[in-house]
Amino acid sequence: MASADEDRATEQPGLRERKKRQTRAALSQAAIRLCVLRGWADVTIEQIAAEAGVSVRTFRNYFTGKAEAIAAGHVERMLRVADELLARPAGEPLWDSLLHAVLGQFVPAGAAAAPAPHHDRWREGVRLMLTEPALAGEIVKANAAAQQALAGAVARRTGTDAEHDLYPKLVAAAVAAGTAVAVEHSLRAEETAPLGAVLAQVFAQLSAGLPVP
């Protein structure tokens, strides 16, 4: 029988990893929030660290700058999508499970209740932030990491191999592209397009095999 010390040694790496993930997420959320509300040029690493309640040294232990911190938010969100996918009922159709998992992270409960003026300001801030050239390369890297994580979850869910089988990689790429298109469409639509409704439309078309309109 394992001793208490051995049990703690087994649990500790998982606990440390969770705490690191929480710190990364807090820093990324702080960077996004400040850059959206204040503008890219008016936000410093010192302000981001203070907003997240950590030191600048801690920030630099995780990220090289604002762009990497912001892009990391996408990876973290897709990691949570992967976690939610694996938690969905085993008998649920894959694309239904994926839609529920994505909506849970991209349209959290209560998001639609935000006042319209605040929502409009946030949309405009996100739109401006995403035009920053410094973000482009980091977003490409974040997308690759996000797809890899999601492909692993799809493989576990479908009994396929994330490294050698094409299917989980294709599904992950389709989900990543579909969510990106939905977010862009929602942000850039002339009239407010609720993200949840756009995501539902995207996944309906993906699950149907993208029939020609």
N, C-alpha and C positions, 0 to 999 in steps of 0.2 A: 504494500500500500504506500502511496506517495505521501511524503511528509508535508507539513504546512509550508515549510520553506520551499520545497519543490513546487508546490501548487502556486505559491506567490511568484516564483521564478518563471513558471509557465504563463501566468496571467500578465506579468509585468510588460513584456514587449507589446502585447495588444493594447494595454492601457496607455503606454507611452505613444503608440502610433495614433490612438484616438485623440489624445491631447494635442499632438502635433497637427493633426488634421483640423481640430477645432481652432487652433491658433491661426493656421493658414486661412481658414474660412473667415475668421473674424477680421484679419488684416485685409483680405480681399474685399469683404463687404464694406469695410470702412473706406477703402480706396475708391470703390465704385460710388458709394454714397456721397463722399466729399467731391469727387470729380464731376458727378452729375449735378449736384446742387451749386457748386462754386465755380465750376469750369476747370478744365485741365491745367491751365497755366497758373492758376491761383491756389494750387494744392501742393504741399510739400510732403516729403517722407516723414518729417517730424510730426506734422499734423495727423497723418494717417496713423502713425504709431500711437499718438496720444488718444485718438478717437477709439482705437482698439484696446487701449489700456495696457500697452506694452512699451518697451524701450525701443529706441531707434536701432540699437544693436540686435534686438530680437527680430525686428523687421528685416534687417540685412542678412540674418541667418536663414531667412526663408526666400527673400526676393532680391533681385538686383535693382528694381525700380518700380515705379507706378504701373508701367505697362504690364510687366510680368505679374504683379499682384492682381490687377484687374482681370487679366486673362485666366488666372488661376481660379477665379470664381466660376467660370464656365466648366472647368474640369471638375470642380467640387460638386457642382449641380448635377453633372452627368454621372458622377459617382453615386450620388443619392438616387438618381433615376435607376441605375443598375441595381442598387440595394432594394429599391421598391419593386422592381421587376421580379427579383428573386423571392420577394415576400408575398407576391400575388398568388391567388389560389391556383393549384397545379392544373386543374382542368379548364381554366379560362383560356380562350383563344389568345395566341401570342400578341396579335396586334391590339386587342382590347387591353391586355395587360400593359403593353407599352404606352398606349394612350393614357391610361390611368396613372402610370408612373410619371410620365412627362407632365401631365396636368398638375399632379401633386407638387411638382417642383417649379414649374413655370407659371402656374396660376394658383398659388396657395389659397386656402380658404380665407375668405374675407377680403381678398384683393380687390374684388369688383366693387366693394363698398366705399372705396376711397373717393373723396370729393373730386368732382370733375376738374376744377382749376389746378389742384395739386397733381392730379393724374396727367394733365396736359403739360405742366411744367416739367414733370419727371420724364415724360416721353421726349420732349424737346431736348432735355439735358442728356439723355441717353443717346439720342440721335447725333448730337454734337460730339459727344465723347467718342463715338464709334468712327468718326471721321478723322481722328488723330492718326497721323502716319506711324507714330511710334508703336501703336497697338497692332498694326497689321501682322508683323512677323510673329509676335507673341500669340496672336489668335490662331494662326496657322498651327503652331506647336501645340496649343491647347486643344484644338480640334482633333489632332492626331492622338493625343493622350486620351481624350474623352471617348473617341471611337474604339480605341483598344480596350478600355475598361468596359464599355457597353457590349462589345463583341464577346468578351469573357462571360458576361452575365447571360447573354442570348445563348451562348454555347451550352452553359450549364442548364438553362431552361429547356433547350431543345435536344439535349443529348448529342450535340455535335462538338467538334474540336475547333477551338478558337484560333489555333495556330495553323492547322492544315486544311480545314474545311472552308469553302467559299461562303456558305450561307450566313454564318454569324457576322462575318465581316461586311457582307452586303447589307444585312439588316441594320447593323450599326451605322453604316455610311448613310443609308436611307433615312434613318431617324435623325442623325446629325444634320443632314442637308434639309430635311423637312422642317425641323424645329428652327433652323436658321432662316429659312424662307418665311416661315410663319411670323417670326419675330420682326423681320425686316418689313414684311407686308403690313403688320399691325402698326409699326412705328411710322411708316411712310404713307399710309392711306390718307387721302384727303379728308375723309370723314373717319371718326374714331371706329376702329375695327377691333373689337374685344379679342385679346390674344387667345382665350380659351376656345372661342368659336372658330377662329382661324386654324388652330391646332387640330380641332375635331375634324374640320374639313380636309386638312392635309392628311391626317391618318386614315380617314375614310377612303381617300383616293389611293393612298399607298396600299392599304389592305385589299383594295379592289384591283390592284395591278396597274394603276394609272391608265384607266380607259380613256380613249380619245373623247373629248367633250363633244 
